[in-house]
């Protein structure tokens, strides 16, 4: 995305990324979702993912952005622009990464 966003606009295209957080769907088992929920992780809402997509599709000026569909504790509307290039050492990014690791600590390996 970072490479393409600088060139494809010359051809009338835009490139953006939607990075979803944990969203409760039928893809995983109820047991898997319970595990994530029991360690205190707040789920994102599927509707917020849809609103995020509509935001990108509806605003032709959005190009080269990384939008994060998140729990409402980080964004009141359920998604936010990570704007990664402007604050790579952000406390918000650090908090998101810490919550991401709660349900699968590195010490237990990938398949805990």
N, C-alpha and C positions, 0 to 999 in steps of 0.2 A: 504494500500500500504506500509506504513512504517513497519508494522509487517511482511508482506509476503516477502518483498524484501531481508530480511536477511536470509531467509530459502529456498525459491523456487529455487534459483540458484543451489542448490545441486541436484536438479532434472532436470536441464537443462532449466529452465524457467526464464523469466525476468518479472518484474513488474514495470510499469511506469504509470504516470498519465498525461493526456493532459487536461488542464483546459482552456476552451475557454472563450474569452472575448465576447462582443457583436459582432455577425457576422450576416450580413443581409442575411436572407434566406426567404423562404416562410412559415416558421413555425408561425411567428407572422404577424399581420396585418401591413399594411403600416402606419396606425395611430400610432401604438406602436413604430415603428422604427422612425417615425418623432418626437415623443415625446423625445426619447433618443437623437436623433441628435440635436434637438432644445436646449437642455441644454448643448451642447458643447462636447458630448462624441464622440470620434473617433472610428469608427467601425474597427474590424479586417477583414481580407479578407479570404474567404473560401479557396482560393489557399494556403494561408499560413498555414492553418490547415492541408491541405494535405501534404505540405512540412515538417511540424513538424512530422506528422505520419511517413513519409518516412525516416526521420532522425532517429527516434527510431528503425524502422524496419531494417534499413540499417547498424546500428552500434551495434554489439552484445555486446559491452562494456557498453552500456547505460543500467543501472539497478538501480531502486530505485529513479528515478528522477521525479520531478514535472515540466513539461514544460507548459508554459503559452502562448497561442495564443493571441497576443495582437495587439493593434493599432500600426502602424509604429512609432509613437512618442516615444515608449519605446524600440522598437527593430527594427533595420533596415531591418531584414529579416522576421518580423512579428511574431516571437516567441522567447522565451528565457527560459533558465533554471532558475527557481525561487531559487533553491539552498537554500531552506528555513532554513535548519539547520545551515547554516553558517552565516546568518545575519537576525535574526528574527526581529530586529528593524530597518530594512533598510528604508531609505527615499524613495526608489523606491516602495517598498511594500506599504508604507503609501500613496504615490501619487496614486497608482492603487486603493487602497481601497477608497480614497476620490472620485475619478472619478466614482467608482462603485455606490456610494451613491447619485450621482447628480440627477439621474432620479427618484429615490424613496427615498426621505429623511425619516429618521427614524421618524421625527415628524409627518409625514403624515400616518404612518403605512405601512403595506406591500402592501396594495391594493389601493394606491393613484390614 
